C-alpha cells in the first residue's frame, strides 16, 4: 500500500528538520536556508519520488529519503531566487515575508546557493548504488540547469511584454515548472532500477503532471485568494506574464488542464501495463488540481 501524501510530507519535513543544520557552517546562513525550507511547503516533488519508489516495490529507507529530500532543497533555492528583487520581486511566499525581505537580498542569494549545492551533496552522499547516485545527479542537473528550469526562467524573463503562442508557452513551462516534476517521478524509476520503457512512461507522467501544475497555478493566480495561495495573486497580468488564462481565457485554461490530467491518467494505465503494478497512488497527487 502506498503511503498517503500527508504521511510522506511528515517524513520529508522531519528529515529536513533533523539534517539541514548538520551540513551548514554559518549560523545566519543556516537560519536563512531553514527559514524558507521549513516555511510549510507541500513537498509534492519529493513525495512523488517516494510514492513512485513505493509503487515500484522498494522500501523508502533513509538513503532513499535523503536522495528524495534533496529535490526539496533544490526547489526551495529556486523559490528564493525567483522572489528576489532582480527577478519577480515578491514580498510574500507561503504566507510569510520572502527570504530577501527577512534576511536581505545578499543573504537570500547565498541561502539559495547553499540549498542548490547541498541538494547535489545529498543526492550523492548516501548508500544507494554508485550508478544510481550518478544517474540521479545527472538527471537532476539537466532538469534544474540551463536546458531545464533555468532555461525556462530565462524564457519567462525574455517573454515579458511579448505574446507567446500556445506551443511556445508550453515549452517555457515544460522547462520552468515541468522539468523538476518530471525528474521527481523519474527519480523513483532510477532508484528502483527500472528498464528504459518504464522510465520513459514515468517521465511522461511527470511531464503531464508538471503541465497540469503550471496551468492550475496560472488559474489560481486569477481565481484564488492571497490566503489560499500564501503569496500575492493577480500579479501575472499586471507584470505582462505569459499565462494560460492570459492566452486562452479561464475556460480555455481549464480545458487545457483537463487535457493534461487525462494524459497523466493514460500514463498511469501504461505504467500498469508495463509493470503489472498498480499506480493508483498517483490519484492522490492528481486530486491536488480540484478547482
Secondary structure, 3 states (H helix, E strand, C coil): CCCCHHHHHHHHHHHHHHHHHHHCCCHHHHHHHHHHHCCCCCCHHHHHHHHHHHHCCCCCCHHHHHHHHHHHHHHHHHHHHHHCCCCCCCCEECCEECHHHHHCHHHHHHHHHHHHHHHHHHHHCCCCCHHHHHHHHHHHHHHHCCCCHHHHHHHHHHHCCCCCCHHHHHHHHHHHHHHHHHHHHHHHHHHCCCCHHHHHHHHHHHHHHHHHHHHHHHHHHHHCCHHHHCCCCCCCCCCCCCCHHHHHHHHHHHHHHHHHHHHHHHHHHHHHHHHCCCCHHHHHHHHHHCC
